[in-house]
Amino acid sequence: MLRLGLCTVIGFEPQTEALAALQNRKTPFETYLPDVIGDGEEHFLHVTAASGMTSLLEPDVARLALFNGFSDWGRVVDRIRLMTRRLDDIEAIGAIDMLKLDVQGAEIMVFRGGTQSLERAVVVHTEVSFIGLYKGQPSLGQLDLELRHLGFIPHALAHLKLWPIAPVVYDHDIRKPMHQLLEADLVYVRDFTHPEGMSDEQLKHLAILSHCVYGSSDLTHRCILMMRDRRLIPWNTPEEYLKRAHIR
């Protein structure tokens, strides 16, 4: 979609080196800002040895020790006091169709600071944890309830991370798991079981995103049926639309 100019992306990265890397490889349709998204209040940013574990929440040392490698990666090397910004307060964002976030436990903080921005959104792609690695990290159940309250339902499991429980190591590889669930990327979509609650534009954007981003032709098909019922498409049948759109 970026290559074809069908969308714009606005991202946030407070870590200087990571932000510079994004700036260096961005396309004309991408904008990256140094803000920390949260609840609009002052917090400490816990900078960790592995940048991907940096969080507004403090790493839970006892939980980290349960999984190979995480005690090292989640070690706090700096604490920076800063002011977070709410999604609803950032004018540069404009209307949001899809929100993708990986904020290491601060998800509910982001959702509650962006309720107005999320009213139009049709997709929320979020990381969830089966076992929290940070103090006060919300559970999967809490995140699910929050998103359902905002009008979203689960659609896809985009990524699943298993991890070995320490100190067991399989085949000399500390990352090779057995069965323990650790994290996942879950995709929530606007509740299409109640189409009366969706605008015409939301139907259109959900059809585009479900097809182009996730390859969910069944959800795309359902959106097209609803669009046809509202006389939003010129073709007589969903099958003809799908054929023209090269959806399989």
C-alpha positions in Angstrom: 0.0 0.0 0.0 2.9 2.4 0.7 4.5 1.5 -2.6 1.3 2.4 -4.4 0.6 5.5 -2.4 -2.6 4.1 -1.0 -1.9 5.0 2.6 0.2 7.2 4.9 2.0 6.0 8.0 2.7 8.0 11.2 4.9 6.4 13.7 6.4 7.2 17.1 9.9 6.3 18.4 11.4 8.0 21.4 14.8 6.2 21.2 17.2 8.4 19.2 19.0 5.6 17.3 15.9 3.7 16.4 14.2 6.9 15.3 17.2 7.8 13.1 17.0 4.4 11.5 13.3 4.9 10.7 14.0 8.3 9.2 16.8 7.0 7.0 14.6 4.4 5.3 11.2 6.0 5.2 9.2 6.6 2.1 7.5 9.9 1.2 4.3 8.6 2.7 5.9 8.0 6.2 6.3 10.3 9.1 8.1 9.5 12.3 7.9 11.5 15.5 9.9 11.3 18.8 6.9 11.4 21.1 6.1 8.8 23.7 2.4 7.8 23.4 0.6 7.3 26.7 -1.9 8.9 29.0 -0.6 12.5 28.7 1.0 12.3 32.2 4.6 12.3 33.3 6.3 8.9 33.6 9.7 7.3 33.6 10.9 5.6 30.4 12.8 2.5 31.5 15.6 2.1 28.9 16.7 -1.5 28.8 19.8 -3.3 27.5 17.8 -4.6 24.5 16.0 -1.6 23.0 13.0 -3.6 22.1 12.1 -4.1 25.8 12.2 -0.4 26.7 9.0 0.5 28.4 7.0 3.0 30.5 6.6 0.1 32.9 9.3 -1.2 35.1 10.6 -4.7 34.1 9.7 -7.4 36.6 13.0 -8.9 37.5 11.5 -12.1 39.0 9.4 -12.7 35.9 12.3 -12.0 33.5 14.4 -14.7 35.3 11.8 -17.3 34.4 12.8 -17.2 30.7 16.2 -17.7 29.1 17.9 -14.5 28.1 15.4 -12.0 29.4 17.2 -11.0 32.6 20.0 -9.6 30.4 17.8 -8.1 27.7 15.4 -6.5 30.2 18.1 -5.0 32.5 17.4 -1.3 33.0 20.3 0.9 31.9 18.7 4.3 32.3 15.5 5.9 33.6 14.3 9.0 31.8 11.6 11.2 33.2 9.4 12.5 30.4 5.9 13.7 29.5 3.8 11.3 27.4 1.2 12.4 24.8 -2.3 11.1 24.3 -3.2 10.0 20.8 -6.2 12.3 21.0 -4.0 15.3 21.5 -1.7 14.9 18.5 -3.2 17.0 15.6 -0.7 15.6 13.1 -2.3 12.2 13.2 -5.7 13.1 11.8 -8.1 10.2 11.2 -6.8 6.8 12.1 -7.9 3.7 10.1 -5.5 1.3 11.7 -3.5 1.4 14.9 -0.5 -0.9 15.3 1.3 -0.8 18.6 4.1 -2.6 20.4 4.5 -0.6 23.6 5.7 -3.2 26.1 2.7 -3.2 28.5 1.4 0.3 28.1 -1.4 -0.7 25.7 -4.3 0.2 27.9 -2.7 3.6 28.6 -2.6 4.2 24.9 -6.1 3.0 24.2 -7.6 5.2 27.0 -5.7 8.2 25.7 -7.0 7.7 22.2 -10.7 6.9 22.5 -11.7 9.7 20.1 -9.0 8.8 17.6 -10.1 5.1 17.7 -13.8 5.9 17.0 -13.1 5.8 13.2 -10.4 3.1 13.3 -11.3 -0.3 11.9 -8.2 -2.3 12.9 -6.1 -2.5 16.0 -2.9 -4.7 15.8 -1.5 -5.1 19.2 1.1 -7.1 21.0 -0.3 -9.1 24.0 1.5 -11.0 26.7 0.4 -14.3 28.2 2.9 -13.8 31.1 3.6 -10.2 31.9 7.3 -9.2 32.0 6.6 -5.8 33.5 5.2 -4.6 36.8 1.5 -3.7 36.5 1.3 -5.0 32.9 -2.3 -5.7 31.9 -3.3 -9.3 31.1 -4.6 -10.5 27.8 -8.1 -10.6 29.3 -7.9 -7.0 30.3 -6.7 -5.9 26.9 -9.5 -7.9 25.3 -12.2 -6.3 27.4 -10.8 -2.9 26.7 -10.8 -3.4 23.0 -14.3 -4.9 23.0 -15.5 -1.9 24.9 -14.1 0.3 22.1 -16.0 -1.7 19.5 -13.4 -4.2 18.3 -13.4 -8.0 18.2 -10.6 -10.5 17.6 -9.8 -11.4 14.0 -6.4 -12.9 13.5 -3.3 -14.2 15.4 -0.6 -12.5 13.4 2.3 -13.8 15.3 2.9 -16.2 18.2 6.0 -16.3 20.4 6.8 -19.4 22.4 9.8 -19.3 24.8 11.7 -22.0 26.9 11.3 -21.8 30.7 14.7 -21.3 32.4 17.0 -23.0 33.0 16.2 -25.6 30.4 17.9 -25.2 27.0 17.0 -27.3 24.0 19.7 -28.2 21.4 22.1 -25.5 22.9 19.7 -22.8 21.7 18.3 -20.5 24.5 15.5 -19.4 22.2 14.3 -22.8 21.1 10.9 -23.3 22.9 8.8 -26.3 23.9 5.2 -25.2 24.6 5.2 -22.1 26.9 3.2 -19.2 25.5 4.9 -15.8 26.0 3.6 -13.1 23.6 1.5 -12.7 20.5 0.4 -10.1 18.0 -3.4 -10.1 17.9 -5.4 -8.3 15.3 -8.7 -6.8 16.3 -11.2 -5.4 13.8 -14.3 -3.2 14.0 -17.2 -5.5 15.1 -18.6 -6.5 11.7 -21.3 -8.6 13.4 -23.1 -5.3 14.0 -22.7 -3.6 10.6 -25.3 -1.0 11.6 -22.6 0.5 13.9 -20.2 1.0 11.0 -20.1 3.9 8.6 -19.8 3.5 4.8 -16.1 4.7 5.0 -15.3 2.2 7.8 -16.7 -0.6 5.6 -14.5 0.5 2.7 -11.4 0.8 4.8 -11.9 -2.5 6.6 -12.2 -4.2 3.2 -9.0 -2.6 1.9 -7.0 -3.4 5.1 -8.3 -6.9 5.5 -7.2 -7.7 1.9 -4.0 -5.7 1.5 -2.5 -6.1 5.0 -3.8 -9.5 6.2 -5.0 -11.4 3.1 -8.3 -12.1 4.8 -10.4 -12.6 1.8 -13.4 -13.9 3.8 -13.6 -10.7 5.9 -13.1 -8.7 2.7 -15.9 -10.6 1.1 -18.2 -9.9 4.0 -17.4 -6.2 3.8 -18.2 -6.2 0.1 -21.6 -7.9 0.8 -22.4 -5.1 3.2 -21.2 -2.5 0.8 -23.4 -4.0 -1.9 -26.4 -3.9 0.4 -25.8 -0.2 0.9 -25.4 0.3 -2.8 -21.8 1.5 -2.4 -20.4 -0.5 -5.2 -21.4 -0.4 -8.9 -21.1 -4.2 -9.6 -24.0 -6.6 -9.3 -22.3 -9.3 -7.3 -19.5 -9.6 -4.8 -17.9 -12.3 -7.0 -17.5 -9.7 -9.8 -16.0 -7.2 -7.5 -13.6 -9.8 -6.1 -12.6 -10.8 -9.6 -11.8 -7.2 -10.6 -9.9 -6.6 -7.4 -7.8 -9.8 -7.9 -8.9 -11.2 -4.6 -8.7 -14.9 -4.2 
